[in-house]
Amino acid sequence: RMGTEKAMAGGLMALARGDGGAAAEATRQARRKLPHAALPRLMAAQAALIDNRPDDAAANYHAMLADTMPMAQKSLGLEGLYHLARAKGDIEAAGTCALQVLEVDAKALWALDGLTALAVQIGDWAAVESWLRRWGRAGVPRAQVKQRRAVLALAEAQALLADSDPAAPLEAAQPAEKAAALDDRLVPAIALAARPKMKNGKSKSPHKLS
C-alpha cells in the first residue's frame, strides 16, 4: 500500500509541474496495484493530455466505462470524454456523454451545466432555459441560478444582435430587458435594452446605471 500511495503522490506532483512522462510512469505503477481504481486512470488520462496524446486520454476514460465499474467511476469517465469532445468541437458526442450520465443521475451538475453550455453554443435558447431550470432544481442556490439566468439572457441578446437583420436590435431588447431585470449591475444588458427606445426618441429607461 505504501508503494501505491508513493506512486500516486509522485504522479500528482508530476502532473502539477507538467511532467507528463513522469506522471505516466507513476500512474502505471499505481494501476498495477489498483487496476480498478478511478484515480490512477484519471491521472493517466491527464498525463496523456499534458503530452498531447488525446487518444490515449480517451482510452483511459473509456476503460472507466466497463460494465464492472461502479457508476461513480463511469460518470468520471464520461465527464472526461465530454471535455475531449468539446475540445474537438464535437457537440453531438459531448451531448451524448452528458445525457448518459443524467440517465442514472438526474442531478449531475456537471452534465446539466455542460448541456446548458452546448445549447448556448448552438443558439438553442429554449433548451438553455430548460437545462437551466433542471440545474436549479438540482440544488444550486437560487442566487446563483438567478445570476446565471441573467448572464445567459444577455448572451441571447448579444447573439440576436449579431444577426444582420434590421429587426435584430428590437428582438434583442426582450432578453436584454430580462437580463437587466434579473441583475441591474449588467450594464451591457441595460444598454442593449435601451437601444430601440433611444432610436425611437424614448430615452427613458426603468433601469439606472448607478
Residue, then its C-alpha position, 0 to 999 in steps of 0.5 A: r500500500m505504501g508503494t501505491e500511495k508513493a506512486m500516486a503522490g509522485g504522479l500528482m506532483a508530476l502532473a502539477r509541474g507538467d511532467g507528463g512522462a513522469a506522471a505516466e510512469a507513476t500512474r502505471q505503477a499505481r494501476r498495477k496495484l489498483p487496476h480498478a481504481a478511478l484515480p490512477r486512470l484519471m491521472a493517466a488520462q491527464a498525463a496523456l493530455i499534458d503530452n498531447r496524446p488525446d487518444d490515449a486520454a480517451a482510452n483511459y476514460h473509456a476503460m472507466l466505462a466497463d460494465t464492472m465499474p461502479m457508476a461513480q467511476k463511469s460518470l468520471g469517465l464520461e465527464g472526461l470524454y465530454h471535455l475531449a469532445r468539446a475540445k474537438g468541437d464535437i457537440e453531438a458526442a459531448g451531448t451524448c456523454a452528458l445525457q448518459v450520465l443524467e440517465v442514472d443521475a438526474k442531478a449531475l451538475w456537471a452534465l446539466d451545466g455542460l448541456t446548458a453550455l452546448a445549447v448556448q453554443i448552438g443558439d438553442w435558447a429554449a433548451v438553455e432555459s430548460w437545462l437551466r431550470r433542471w440545474g436549479r432544481a438540482g440544488v444550486p442556490r437560487a442566487q446563483v441560478k438567478q445570476r446565471r439566468a441573467v448572464l445567459a439572457l444577455a448572451e441571447a441578446q448579444a447573439l440576436l444582435a449579431d444577426s444582420d437583420p434590421a429587426a435584430p436590435l428590437e428582438a434583442a431588447q426582450p432578453a436584454e430587458k430580462a437580463a437587466a431585470l434579473d441583475d441591474r449591475l449588467v450594464p451591457a444588458i441595460a444598454l442593449a435594452a435601451r437601444p430601440k427606445m433611444k432610436n425611437g426618441k424614448s430615452k427613458s429607461p426603468h433601469k439606472l446605471s448607478 
